Amino acid sequence: MRAAALFSAAGSLLLTALTATPAGAAPTLVDTAEARGTQVAAERARVAGIAFGSCADGEDLPGVMECGTVSVPVDYAHPGGKQIELAVSRVRATHTDPGNSKRKVPRQGALVYNLGGPGGSGRYFPLIGMLPEWKRLAAAYDLVGYDPRGVGDSAPLSCQDPARFFKGPSQSPTHPSESYKKERVAQAKAYARGCVERSGGDLRHYHSLNNARDLDVLRAALGEPKLTFMGSSYGTYFGALYAELFPSHVRRMVFDSAVDPDPARIWYHSNLAQSAAFEGRWADFRVWAARHDDVYGLGATPDAVLRSYETVRARLAAEPAGGKVGPGQLQGTFLEAGYYDDHWPYRAHALSAYLKGDPQPLIDIAAPVEEAAKEAENARAVYTAVECNDAPWPTDFAVWDRDNTRLARVAPFETWDNVWLNLPCAYWAVPRQRPLDVRTGVGELAPTLIVAAERDAAAPHRGAVALQRRLSGAVLVTERDAGSHGVVGGPNACVNGYVDAYLLEGRLPARSASCEGRAEPEAEGAS
């Protein structure tokens, strides 16, 4: 599950829990060491609380944000063993009604957020309450963000020297040669070895089940008898695991851009589906650019826009822009356009300017930012560790080659780059988990809300439909004819209205609902 490292739009414990066992064994409802360890860790966190205070980089942040840490076991089977500290941030509920400053809004507790990834940092999430779309929620809830295990300031993982992370300019063939495939296989093997060498024996404990257990410890540390949670993208997956493991601990949950939790799809087949879906989003961009040919001059049809793009790709292969931007960097920056419609105008402008002899706009958006290398390397390390640890993957490259060669014939845009991102999982020398079969029965779980865009490629809409079937009482709100990844808190007032009604009043539509999609971006940025 590949996800952009950006914001999307922006009590008692169970003694019995459904937990994962190594591949080859079936998960069963048992009183496990991990379940008991979670109970011990959560009770310890409840007593200790979180000593919130000023943030280390407070001089660069609004004074309303506070920071602290919560201790969690590396291995929940041994809760008294090695601990790691998770970095947590909070902005207290404002109690101020944005529509009536004289009205005092009662506090409803903490709203914990995860933006996905795996590997995304949520440390700055609480500041989102300053945006107009979030002010009603910020009035009623303490907004809480955190760095999940391995991320940022939470015992960060690393798989290679950050100084060597940005390798550019690079190639990005849509139909790679056999020699190129062998080169990438060797790189994947080296990367997988680097994860083990740099992260050691603890690496096996960085997976989604432990992310769900960490979330319950965080709930207890915040003093919340039940959890109010919003997860985006990958955050919906371990949110669903939480609902399966701790259903009686759920107060309210919002799943934004939901991942299909089908155990058979985690994660190899999810990535195949994602690559196929990005072809549709790539087509959406080209249709839009063709409609604005009078502005950008990239071509009056989607095929003509594709030819312009391929012209740029070929020129960059021969002579990288600024010595930094090759076909790989070009593809990476246009992949982001598949995530977010609002990226379309400047990317179209950058192509247009390049074809007219000005490479600078393309360099500005596509060249690696060396100052971000440490953060980017960490994010990829966590992504790789979690996805590789979570489930079995094909270990024979011939399987990857067969499936993706076939897929690339109809979906060439993202297919092979997605392979290279995930291929270290074929050579992973760490024991795997077995994905849980998430299913809650009637009355086991409080009603939950799922929101999804109909044409989302990073988390295809079918995943939201599948999650709704698995969570009893869940309601799905679809943003029709829209494809931006991450719906909550964006420009769609209809979607935000459903989210606010649920989180503030506990009110859900009687059945699944839909909202008209957001308007397409206006053409701008070309000269």
Buried (B, 14 or more C-beta within 10 A) or exposed (E): BBBBBBBBBBBEBBEEBBBBEEEEEEBEEEEBBBBBBBBBBBBBBBEEEBEBEEBEEEEEBEEBBBBBBBBBBBBBBEBEEEBBBBBBBBBBBBEBBBEEEEEEBEBBBBBBBBBBBBBBBBBBBBBBBBEEBBBBBBBBBBBBBBBBBBBBBBBBBBBBEBEEBBEBBBBBBBEBEEEBBEEBBEBBBEBBBBBBEBBEEBBBBBBBBBBBBBBBBBBBBBEBEBBBBBBBBBBBBBBBBBBBBBBEBBBBBBBBBBBBBBBEBBBBBBBBBBBBBBBBBBBBBBEBBBBBBEBBBBBBBBEBBBEBBEBBBEBBBEEBBBEBBBBBBBBBBBBBBBBBBBBBBBBBBBBBBBBEEEBEBBBBBBBBEEEBBBBBBBBBBBBBBBBBBBBBBBEEBEEBBEBBBEBBEEBBBBBBBBBBBBBBBBBBEBEBBBBBBBBBEEEBBBBBBBBBBBBBBBBBBBBBBBBBEBBBBBBBBBBEBBBBBBBBBBBBEBBBEBBBBBBBEEEBBEEBBBBEBBEBBEBEBBE
